[in-house]
């Protein structure tokens, strides 16, 4: 059976499953819609949390970043994983003990202010909308390859599926759907990795294969990869730090504290019966996350190794790059390249008209000069980070059913996180703004209807933004993490661990952190600028003090902390009742 048919069957069966779960787990109350009635078992919640947290960026794009960036791509892996540990240890149990539905509700009560709650809602909406762009983009990419349709059409299909199971089931339906999506996701990610590891190194475990030897040789996998990519002008794979160590550190730290401040993941810990269950589900989630994250470096490394040897088979044969026999003829390119070219995420351009594909780093002056002596006129292959995992089975010439499984997994990853984000947006609008501020006497039935309507609107907005994403999936997600790092994480930390911070300090800190980070990121990404002028250069020559916008969340967080403490010291102290509340939340007096 051909790949397209198998992919449609695999994805179609998963959609039937998602919709069936949504019908079975239909939310009948606001408690079920917002926090699944606080009745989810810790192990199941851990699995759902892992699916909610491991987005399209984790499944589709992270290994692609590692593939092209090498060692530097590890910042995403370390930042996201480390951030989850911060959340599990420093935030989740205490917020669960507080017992509210949403993060803005905690901030509003802790800082005894509807203004603080409103600012938290604004922060949440900025974070979630930016984050959901990457998810919707990932849905469109996966569908475009499966159905051979434009990315926009694929995105519309994904929007329709999310609308059915998220609007109908709320958190209850989303939780059980995410459990199913995790199972699909982990099989889809690890099965091809196992096959490729066996193919290249003979080792069953990809984690072992990454450090093993190429089959039939004495050469280690990473040594062979270093040699291959260095020959193409990209530098050694294992020591490449293109962004510089300082910016790599800032990016990693920004991703860590941004992860800990993600509202759609934090709310998952509100769905368990008690505080001890929140700790337990955090531990289970970390185990389930590790099953994918420890495989990602091997997936990225083996994908780029296979891609290099597909485009330049002469490298593996020991031919010099100048030998025409060592480059792939355009009319002999594999079917997966032709198919992905139709999505515009892969492009082949025969610049020198020799009928061959030359892929190399033409930004490297030494490599560009050497390539010119071969008659090459520039890099002729452009590959998006976002297709590396989805195309990986085809690059390695694995059976079609494995590629179909990966397609289903990629869509599951994007839909699981998109649903969680959309629920966070819906809860912020219906529970925090409508019921919490504007219509406090609204009935539960009306609030539930408002929650469903606001989620429907959020899906439409998310789909619109996903049509023109400002970058590849993981990069867009990194921007969302920067906003979370600068706004919600410091406020939550101070709300739990500091009695000194009052409402004036919290509000000032959130606003300063959010606005400075948003302006810095948006200016350099060209998302808004003065008409008639050019955006600021998005490279080290234009950045303030050389700080990469992707890592600016750390600076925003420091500004948030500093502003909050300065303003709190200049205004009235926190009321005694609130100080007692902080003490009760922080001290573990219940199971």
N, C-alpha and C positions, 0 to 999 in steps of 0.2 A: 504494500500500500504506500502511496506517495506521501511525502512529508506534510503537504498542506492538508490532506484529508485526515491524517493521523492527528495533526495539531488541532484541527477543528473538533474532532471527536473528543480529544483529551480535555480541551478547554470547555467544550459544551457540557461534558459530564460534570466538571467542577462547578459550572454555573447552576446546573440542576440541583446539585448538592447544596450550594449556598442559598438558593431560593427556598428549598425544602426546609432548611434549618431556620430561615427567617420566619416562615409560616408557623413552624412548630414552636418557636421561641418568641412569638409576637408579644411585644411589651404592652401591658394593660394598665400600667400606672407610671407616674413620673419617676418613682424610685426604680422601677425596672428599666425605664428608658434611659435614665442618667447613670445608674450604678448597678444594674442587673439585680436589684433587690438585695444587694450585699450578701448574696448566697452562693458565690462561686467557690468551689473547692480550691485550696492553694495550689495544688499541682496543675489543675486545669487552668487556673488563672496565670500561673507561670508560663504555660504554653501559649496562652492568648497574648500575654504581655510580650513574649519573644516575637510573635508574629506582628504585633502592633508596632514594636520598636524596630524590627528588621524590615525596613521599607524597601521600595524599589532601588533606593540608593545602595542599600546593603547587598541586595540580590543581584541587581542588574549592573550597577555602576561601580561599586567599590573595587571589585576584582579588575575591572577595566582600568581604573585609576592606577592600581598597583601594577598592572601589566605595562602601562606606558610610562609611569613615573618611577618604577622600581622601588628602592628603599624608601624614598620620600613619601610614597603612597601609603606607607605604614602609619602615617599620622592619622589617617581616617580610621583605620582599624583600632589603633591604640586609644584615640580620643573617644570614639563611640563606646568602646567596651569599658574603659576606665570611668566614663561618665555614668554608665549604668550602675557601677559599684558605688559611686558617690550618692546617687539617688537612693539606692537600696539601703545604705547605711545612715545617711544624714537627713533624708526627707520623708520617704515613704511611710515608715512606721508611725511617725509623729503626726503626719497629715491624716493617716487613717484613724488614729486615736481621736483627732479633733472631730471627725465624724460628719463632715459636710459633703456636699455633692461635687463641688468644683473648686479649682484653685482660686479664682477670683473671690469666691465666697469666703474661703479661709482668710485671704488678705483683707477683705472688707471687715470681717469680724475681729481679726487680730489687731487691726489698726483703727478699729472703731470709726469707720468712715466710708460713706457711699462713694466719695470721690476716689479713695484708694481702690475701691472695688471697680469703679469705672475705668481707671487707668490700667488696672490689671486686665480688664476685658479688652481694652484697646491693644495692650501688649500681646495678649493671647491671640487676638484676631490677626495681628501683623505676623506673628510667628507661624500660626497655623496656615494662613493663606499662602505665605511664602513657601512653607514646607510642602503644602499639597500640590503646588505647581510641579514639583519633581515627580510626585506620584502619578498625577494625571498624564504627564509627559511619558512616564514609563509605561503606563497602560497603552497609550497610543502607539509607542514604539513596538511593543510586543504584538499587538493586534495587527499592525501594518505588515509585519513579517509573516504572520500566520495566514492572513486573509488576502495578502497582496493588494491591500487598499491603502489610500493615503493615511498618514498618521492621524489627521483630523477625524476621519471616519472611525478609526479604531478607538479614538478617545471618546467619541459619542457612544459607542457600544459599551465601553467601560462605565461611563456615567450612568447609563440606563441600569446596568446590573447593580451598581452601588446604590442607586436610588431605591431599588426594590428591597434589598435586604437591610439597608441602614435605616431608611425611613420607617419601614414596617417593624423591624425588631428592636431598634434602639440599642442600648448597651447590652441588653440580654441577648438579642439576636446576633449582634456584632461579636460578642465574646465567643459564642459557640461556633460561629462562622470562622473566626480567627483560629480556633483550635484546629479545625479542618484545614485551614489555609497553611498553618504551620507544618502539618504532616506532609501536605503536598509540596510545600516549599523546601523542606529539608531533604526529601527524597530527590526532588528535581535538581538540587544543588550538589548533593554528594554522589549520586549514582554516576553521572558523567565524569566527575572528578576521579572516582575509583577506576573507571575504565581507562581514562587517559593516563593515570599514574601507572597502571599495569602495562599500558601500551609503550610508554616512554622508558620506565625504569624497572618494571617487573614487581614493584612494590604495591601491595593492596591498598594501604593507607596513603592518601595523598600527602599527609603531613610528613610521613616517612620518605615518600618518593621525592619530595622537594629537596631533601638532603641526600638522596641516593645517587646511584650511578646510572648513566644512560645504558640501556640494555645492550649487551654485547661489547661494551667498551670499559675502560678504566676511568673514564671522565665523569666527574660529578655533574649532576643536573645544573646546578647553579654556575659552575665553572664554564660549562658549555654555553649557557645562556649569556653569561658575561661576555664571552668571546664573540658570540653571534651579534648581539646588539652593539657592542663596541665597534665591530667591523662596519656596521651601518652608520656609525657616527653618533650614536646615542649615549655613549659612555657606559662604563661598567654598571650592570643592573643592580648589584648589591651595595654600591656605595654612592649612588646618584642622589644628590640633595639639591635639586634645581632651585628651590625656593630659599635656600640658606638655612642654617641651623636655627637662627633666631626666629624666623618666621615659621619654621616647622614646629618649634616649641610653642609659639603662640597659637598656631592652628590646632595643635593637639590639645592644649589647655582650653581653648575656646570650645572645641567640640565636647570636651569632658564636662565643663560646667553648663554648657548649653544642653547637653543630654539630660543632666540632672534637673534642668528646669523645664523640660518639655511637658506641657499640661496634659496632652492626650495620653502620655504614658503614666504620669503621676496618678491620673484618675483611675487607672486600672487597679491601684491598690485600695481604692474605696469600695471595690466590689466584693471583698472577702468579709466573712463574718466578724473577725476581731483583729486586734493589733498583732498578735502572735502569728496569725495567718498571713498578714502582710509581709512579715519577715520571711516566713516560709516560702511564700510564692515568689519573693524576690530571689531567694536562693535557687528555686527551681527554674526561674526564667534565665538566670545566669548560665545554668547547665545547658538549657535548650539553645541559648544564644551561642555558646561555645562550640556546639556541634557544627554550626555554619562558619563561625568566624575563624576557627583554627584551620579550616579548609581553604579559606579565601586566598591566602598568599600562594598556595600551590596552584589554585585555579588561575590566578593572574599570571604567574610565572610560566606555566605550561602553555597557556593560551598565546602569549607573545612569542614563545619559542616556536610553537607550531605555525603561527602566522608568518614569522620571519622565514621559516624553511619552506613555506608554501610559495611565498612571493619570490624568494631567492634560494631555490633548491641547491644552487651551486655552493652555498656556504657549507652545507652538510657534506657535499661531495668533495670539498677541498679546492674548488675552483676559485680563482680570483674574481672580485666583483666586476672587473673589466671584461670578463668573458661573457659574451652574449648568451652562451648556452646555460649560464647560471641564473638567468632572470626568466620570470614567467611570461610567456606570450599572452597578449591581451585576448586573442581569440581562443585560448585554451584555459582561460580563468575558470575556476570551479563554479558550479551553479549557485553556491551560497553567496558568492561575491556579486553575481548578476542580480540575484534576488534582493540582497540588501542595498544594492545601488538604486533600486526603484524607490526605496524609502528615503533616499538622499542622506542616509547616515553613513554611507560608504561611497567614495567617488574615485574613479580612475580617469586620469587625464594624460594622454600620450603627448607630452610636451615636445619631445624630440622626434616624433613620428617614426620610431623604429619598430613599432608593434610590440614592444616589450614593456613590462611594468618595472619601474625602478622606484623602490621605496627606501628612503634614507633620510637622515637629518640634514636638510639643506640649510638649516639655521646655524649649523656648526661650520665656521669659516674653513677649517682645515678639510673637513669632509666635502664641503661644497667645491673647494678648489680641486681636490682630487677627482671628484665626480665629473668636473668639467673636462678633465683630460680624457674621460671615457666617452665624451660626447653626450653626457646627461645634461638636461636643461633645468632640473629641479625635481623635487619629490612629486611622484605621479600617483601616489595612493594616499587617500585621506580616510581614516577609520575613526568613527566616534567611539569614545569610551563605553557608551551605553550598549553597544552591540556585542562586546567581547564575550560575555557570559552566554547570551542567547545564541550566538553563532559558534561558540566553542565546540559543541559536538560535531557540527558540520566541518569545521576546520580540521578536526581530528579524524574525520571520516568515520564517525560512529554510526550505528544503525538509526534509521529515521525515528523509531519509537522513543529513543533517548532525547533527540532534539525536540520532539513533541512534548515530552515530559518537562523539559526545561522551559518551553514556552508557557505551559500551564503554571509552572512555579513562578515565573517572572510576573505573570498577571496576578497570581495569588499574593505575592509580596506587595505589589503596588496597591491592590484593592484593600488589603488588610490594614495598611497604615492610612490610606485615604479615608477609610470608614472611621477609624479612630479620630483622625483630625476633624472630619466633618461633624462628628458627634461633639467634640470639644467646642467647635464653633457654634453649633446649634444650642448647646447647653449655656454657653456664654450669653447668647442673645435672649433665649427664652427664660432661663432661670436667673441669671445675674442681672440682666438689664430689665427685662419685662417684669418678672415677679419681684426681683430684689430691689428695683428702684422705681420703675414707672407705674406698675400695677400690682402692688403688694397683696391686694385682696382677690386676685384672679383665681378662679376655681382650678382644681387639679386637671379636670378634663380639658379646660381651655388652655392651660399651660402645656399639656401634652400635645394638643393640636398645634399650638404655636411652635413647639419644639420640632415637630415634623415639617411644618411649613418652612421654618428657618433653615432646616437641613436641606430641603429641596432647593431653596434659593442658593445656599452655600455650594451645592453640587454644580449648579449652573455657573456660578462665578468661578469656581475652581476649574471647570472645564474650559471656560473662556481664557483664563490665565495660562492653562496648560497648552493652549494652541500655539503660543509664542513664548516659550520658556527662555529666560535670559542666559541659560547655560546648560551643560549636561546635568543629569539628575543629581549626582552626588554634590556637584558644586552649588546648585540651587539650595539643596538641603543644608549644606554647610553655612549658607547665609542665614537660613532660618535658625540654625543653632547659635549663630552669633547674636541674633536678636534675643533669643531665650537666655543666653549667658549674661547679657547686659541688663536685662529687665527683671525677669521673674526669679531667676536663681538667687541673686543677692537678697532680694526682698523676702523670699521664703526662708533663707538661712537666718536672716536677722529676725524674722518673725518668730522663729522657733527658738533661737539660741541667745537672743538679746532682749532683755526687758527695757533697755534704755531707748530703743528706737521707737519714736512716736509716729502719729499719722503724718505730721508735716515732713518728717525725715523720710518716711517710706515713699510718700508721693513724690517728693523732690528727687529722691534717688532714682525711682523708676523712670521718671520723665527724662532726667539727664542721661541715664544709661541708654534708654531706648532711642531718644532723638539723636544723640551723637553717633551711635552705632549705625542707625538707619541712614542718616545723612552721609556718613563716611562710605558705607557700602554702596548706596544707591548712586552717589556721585561718580565713583570710580567704575561702576558697572554700566554707567551711561543710562540709567533708568529714568533720571530726570536731569535736565540741564537747561540753561538759558537758550531759547530758540535763536538760531542764527550763529551759534557757537559750536565748537566741538566738545565732546565729553572729555574729562580729564584722562590722561594716559593711564591705563590700567597696568602699570609695570612699576618696577622699583624707582624709575626716574621721576614718577609723578606722585608716589605715595608719601605721606607725611612721615618723616623719620624712617622711611623704608618699610613701614608696617603694611603687610598684605591685608586687604580688606577682609579676606576669609578668616583672619586671626584677630580682627579688631574687637571681637566680643570680649576678650580679656580686658582690654583697655576700658570698654564700656562698663564692665562689671566693677572695675576699680573705681571708676568715676561714680557709679551708683553707690557703692559702699562709702566712699569718702563724702559724697554729698549728704547721704542720709545721716551720718554721724555728726557732721558739722551743723546741719540744720536742726537735728534733734537736740544738740547742745545749746542752741540759741532759742529754743522754744520750750513750752510747758512740758514737764516730764510725763511719762506714760501713767495713766490712772492706775491706782492700786488694784482695781478689779482685773484690769488687763494683765498686770504683772503676775497676779495669781493664776490667771488663765495660762500664761506662758509656762509657768512652773508646772501646772497640772499636765499640760501637753508634753513637756519634756521629760518628766519623771515617770518611769514605767510602773504605774500603780495598778495596772490591770493586765490580764493575760493576753 
